[in-house]
Amino acid sequence: MGLDQDHLYLLVHSGSRGYGEEVLQRFLDKHGIKGVAEGSEEAAQYLKDHNHALDWAKCNRTLIAHRFLSQITGVPLDPTLNRSLETDVTSDGSQRILDVWHNSVMPVDFYFEEDGTPIDRAIETEPQDDVKASKLSRTKKRYWLHRKGAAPTTEGPIVIPGSRGHFSYLVLPAKDEAHQQFSAFSLAHGAGRKWNRSKALQSGKGLSKKETDFTSTDLGSRVICENKDLLLEEMPAAYKEVDRIVSDLEEFGLIKTIAVFRPLITYKTRVVRYDK
């Protein structure tokens, strides 16, 4: 992937910013919680709207990267930004390495033995090294896989980010279908919350710390966030230990770690002020 430990890397975590939820709500208003038939006009329209939301999310992440890197490097945004959003290179020459969605609906093939047993069952009963590729010449069935807050294992390397006070991991999912199917072709897309936002906010307000204590971390990184509640809701203590999450995934043979990233700056939001 051309990684260099002397380079800085930007990780953007953002989606369609409400558009995907709007697509879902339109569907629920019309169809309720019932599904629609594959191949029907209703299904085709939903998938069209769904894919539009995915494109919107990718464009949103790209725009954030362009704007943020412009501020860091001092290189002005390309005046033809609409066209440059379709490329993987920002105005300063930075190269996009990967882009992954965490909320999506995708068709996925699941594999089965001749007797109907899922092939990933072998992982539960045999050593991982004994799960041979020869076992994978079985029948397959295609299903629609709904991911909500989960990263696909079928798109190459992914990032498993920690909180602003922990490391983040670039990992390579297992390549064989048995291990991928064992995790439903999906992986954790982050450490996950230990406390919900309301509990984190309540706990943070109960700490006898100054606000500046929340804008730096034990790793020496800085946090830029002028929303005081958000600063508390996303404090490192509110999240699980990402190291343990990654260790468990490695133990089950689901990933291999490529690189570990230490945060330098975490940027959340500024308070917008308008001149009178």
Number of C-alpha atoms within 10 A of each C-alpha: 7 4 11 9 9 6 6 11 17 15 16 14 13 14 21 19 12 10 17 20 13 14 16 13 13 12 19 13 9 10 12 10 9 9 11 13 10 10 8 10 11 16 15 14 12 17 15 12 18 19 15 16 22 21 15 17 21 20 17 19 19 23 18 15 19 23 16 16 20 17 12 9 10 11 15 13 18 16 9 8 14 11 9 17 19 11 12 13 15 22 19 16 10 14 12 15 13 13 16 19 21 20 17 18 14 13 10 17 16 21 21 20 16 11 8 11 11 18 24 22 15 18 17 10 9 10 9 15 8 10 18 11 10 7 14 17 12 15 15 16 9 10 11 11 15 14 18 12 15 18 23 24 24 15 14 14 23 25 24 22 24 24 22 25 23 22 17 23 22 17 20 18 25 21 13 13 20 27 24 22 21 19 16 17 24 20 23 21 19 22 20 18 16 14 16 13 17 12 14 24 20 13 15 21 15 9 8 8 10 8 13 9 10 19 19 18 18 10 13 12 16 19 22 15 17 15 12 13 16 15 21 23 22 22 19 21 17 21 22 18 19 21 16 11 17 23 14 13 17 16 12 15 16 25 24 18 18 14 14 15 17 17 24 18 16 18 14 13 13 10 9 6 6 5 3 3
